[in-house]
Amino acid sequence: MDNQANVAVYSSGEILPAWDLSDLYDGIDSSDLTYDLTVAASTADVFARDYMGKLAELGPDEFGDAIQEYEDLNELLSRIMSYAQLLFAANSEDGEIATFYQDMSERVTAVSAKTLFFELEINRLKDAEIKAFLSSASVVRYKPWLENVRVYKSYQLSDEVERLLHEKSVTGRSAWSRLFDETMAGLRFKLHGRELTNSEIMTRMSDPKEANRKAASKAFAKGLEDNIKLFSLVTNTLAKDKEIEDTWRALPRPVSSRNLGNQVEDDVVDALSNSVRLAYPDLSHRYYQLKAEWMGKDVLNYWDRNAPLPEADHTRIEWPRAREAVLGSYAAFEPTLGQIAGQFFDKAWIDAAPRSGKNSGAFSHPTVPSAHPYILMNYHGKPRDVMTLAHELGHGIHQVLAAPQGHFLANTPLTLAETASVFGEMLTFQFMLESAQDVTARRVMLASKVEDMLNTVIRQIAFYQFEERVHEERRQGELSADRLGEIWMEVQTDSLGPAFCYDDEYSYFWAYIPHFIHAPFYVYAYAFGDCLVNSLYDLFANGHPQFQEKYLDMLKAGGTRRHKELLAPFGLDASNPAFWQRGLGVVSGFIDELEKIL
């Protein structure tokens, strides 16, 4: 099976881009892919022979060479898995692709198991030994990576247990995640005599007509309800799986492993979560009461949360116009960003057409530094789709700029991974706001931006709160589907406020959130990123000196610096509660402005 390279895909009579994956491999039967699998397996054997049990005996330069060899092998394996993951995301209903994806997962896991010893042995080295290794320039380059590896030192298990966990991942967490993905991709939701995909039904859930929104929302809920036992089993199994591993590692909290990986302190995340939750009344409660009044209602139904705003222009935004708006906003801020973003369109790095079997969300996959990122989204021509395009291009630009740091140092922790994406949304929003023709258009755009920010900050912290409660309660035993629904409803009521009423079927809506399955506690990174970007944009708007230069340096740093180091040039400190209040204050200010013009 070959890649669908540069294929014209039609949606609503419009040609939308499909990505060309040949920069990775030209098909699942590619001779290059076969060769790389063979090379990876033999390289892993040689690496284990040369270094297993011998790290303490190496000289500084030899240790640097070992890290370089390890990085090169990991990049090769990541190239293989990136290709398999992208194919699967684009069409998880294709049996041949699904089999290929599982086969690559198993083969890559088997190869990487041979080199698992390397990081385990690094963590058994004494601090003095690491310090001696750092006398070599080739090792100094990897100092941030070494620090990331050694942060898990206190929680490391025996080599045998670590290898067992690693090898069983393909039949454990990865298998359950695949089951979730294939189930969601395969669901069809019955609406008005038609069977719609996940992406299609969710688009109709924000239809201008309330009757259509309601019908679509109830059809979506029915599809979730029909599969709620399966989704509950997946959620319970993965939560228990995490609890078992966390207990063996003596991690203090369910979120601890995520915080370690994000290179962020527990108290910083707690400060973020608490600050947002305290702001619920001023932000989401206040805005949705305003929206209810604007829509002429005493209270909103749950299907009104993402309803188009009164007076909104529902004209479809064609792809060329979306491209122009996003590229224009990036180029106006900094020409380099516009040039990088342009490559995604010119070189077929974007897959935008909705279709059966395709992942219903959106992402920018960094693949490997020796290649380039790819963006997946489902473009329906709505204003939010334009913001999604801006968001994912921000990720892509960040990934391109950080790529020279190399495979181990290009990726940022999740707390910073959303910076460029959310900043890109803000740039595009401000660009489009300035072009608004009248006060009505400005009002609608401002309200739409507030809703996007609430979805990024309030909703994601509510998701985080849901996860906290689920993982804590799971330690006492399996949670029923009803109990999962109860927790969901309590959290939603708390976060969205008294402006909403809910029908019973809304209790099933927790089940479709993929982050709960793929990356427990990932969600707070969105709120972290939004508040961080709000603070950064506030500085930019007020003429902070050399802002663009500092911003580019921050993106180029990739994972070589922590959040405190990256924010220091801007005079910002995420450990200070005022940092979060400043970011949340931007959202509050937009709501203040809306209250004045409504």
Buried (B, 14 or more C-beta within 10 A) or exposed (E): EEBBBEBEBEBEEBBBBBBBBBBBBBBBEBEEBEEBBEEBBEBBEEBBEEBBEEBEEBEBBBBBBBBBBBBBBBBBBBBBBBBBBBBBBBBBBBEEBBEBBBEBBBBBBBBBBBBBBBBBBBBEBEEEBBEBBBEBEBBEBBBBBBEBBBBBBEBBBEBEEBBEBBBBBBEBBBBBBBBBBBBBBBBBBEBEEEEBBBBBBBBBBBBEEBEBBBBBBBBBBBBBBEBBEBBBBBBBBBBBBBBEBBEEBEBEBBBBBBBBBBBBBEEBBEBBBEBBBEBBEBBBBBBBBBBBEBEEBEEBBBBBBBBBBBEBEEEEBBBEEBBEBBBBBBBBBBEBBBEBBBBBBEEBBBBBBBBBBBBBBBBBBBBBBBBBBBBBBBBBBBBBBBBBBBBBBBBBBBBBBBBEBBBBBBBBBBBBBBBBBBBBBBBBBBBBBEEBEEEBBBBBBBBBBBBBBBBBBBBBBBBBBBBBBBBEBBEEEBBEBEBBBBBBBEBBBBBBBEBBBBEEBBBBBBBBBBBBBBBBBBBBBBBBBBBBBBBBBBBBEEEBEEBBEBBBBBBBBBBBBBBBEBBEBBEBBBEEEEBBBBBBBBBBEBBEBBEEEE
